[in-house]
Amino acid sequence: MKFNIQDKSVKLRTEALNLYYGSFHALGDITMNIYDRTITAIIGPSGCGKSTLLRVFNRMNDLIPSCRVEGDILLDELSIYDKTTDVVSLRKKVGMVFQRPNVFPMSIYDNIAIGPRQHGIRRKHTLNDIVEHSLSQVALWNDVKDNLKKPGLDLSPGEQQRLCIARAIAIEPEVILMDESCSALDPESTMKIEELMLDLVKKYAIIIVTHNMEQALRVSNMSAFLMIGEDRVGKLVEYDLTSQMFMNPKDKRTEDYITGRFG
């Protein structure tokens, strides 16, 4: 089906976003819209601030004491940096999957149930349904349904990453952040994760950071190209439909990066 941005609503929006680590200016004046039920790829050379930008969407950078943000990020037009924002509730809405599978040292079942339990769900029947639904969404249920008490760490790396995605969606987020979530996986596991993204985007807004241009082209609808300016600040060079950016980039720097001339 042809992607039409006109059919999509804005889910997240950055407004003149600047981010600092102490005196270091990491991101400069980034303004962009992230659309609902859309896969957005953040691409660019190492060190340009891709993962830093991804983490602003659920305030993971707050965990770094020296971090300071100027400008704003809005989720459904509400500022996530407003003083009244509950960060725990925000991270329920905006889940994250990391580069390497961060499976908890507990059973497959408990890896999924831990989030719902933290948000007050205690009934066994309800938890069972959530675990089955979440694992089914990532195509793991049939493989593990008879071994739910087995440690999650016993799964293969590709299965562990799908388990982490299942854990993220168990709390029913609205946005899923994926920070190079396939970079540590073999090609077969990568293909399964990409197929999963294309299925999950029917329900969620997905934002991925990737160094893999082929992956960005295969799965994303929109792409944001970042690079470091002469002032050493990470800036948004170009943001467009992925098909448009890869076929007819507006900026020569984008073309050079996509074609492998640098980065």
HELIX and SHEET records of a PDB file:
HELIX    1   1 ILE A    5  ASP A    7  5                                   3    
HELIX    2   2 LYS A   50  VAL A   56  1                                   7    
HELIX    3   3 MET A   60  LEU A   63  5                                   4    
HELIX    4   4 VAL A   87  LYS A   93  1                                   7    
HELIX    5   5 ILE A  108  GLN A  118  1                                  11    
HELIX    6   6 LYS A  124  GLN A  137  1                                  14    
HELIX    7   7 TRP A  141  VAL A  144  1                                   4    
HELIX    8   8 GLY A  152  ASP A  154  5                                   3    
HELIX    9   9 PRO A  157  ILE A  169  1                                  13    
HELIX   10  10 PRO A  187  LEU A  200  1                                  14    
HELIX   11  11 MET A  213  VAL A  219  1                                   7    
HELIX   12  12 THR A  242  MET A  247  1                                   6    
HELIX   13  13 LYS A  252  ILE A  258  1                                   7    
SHEET    1   A 4 PHE A  24  TYR A  35  0                                        
SHEET    2   A 4 VAL A  10  TYR A  21 -1                                        
SHEET    3   A 4 CYS A  67  LEU A  75 -1                                        
SHEET    4   A 4 LEU A  78  SER A  79 -1                                        
SHEET    1   B 6 VAL A  94  VAL A  97  0                                        
SHEET    2   B 6 VAL A 175  ASP A 179  1                                        
SHEET    3   B 6 ALA A 205  VAL A 209  1                                        
SHEET    4   B 6 ILE A  39  ILE A  43  1                                        
SHEET    5   B 6 MET A 222  ILE A 228  1                                        
SHEET    6   B 6 GLY A 234  LEU A 241 -1                                        
END                                                                             
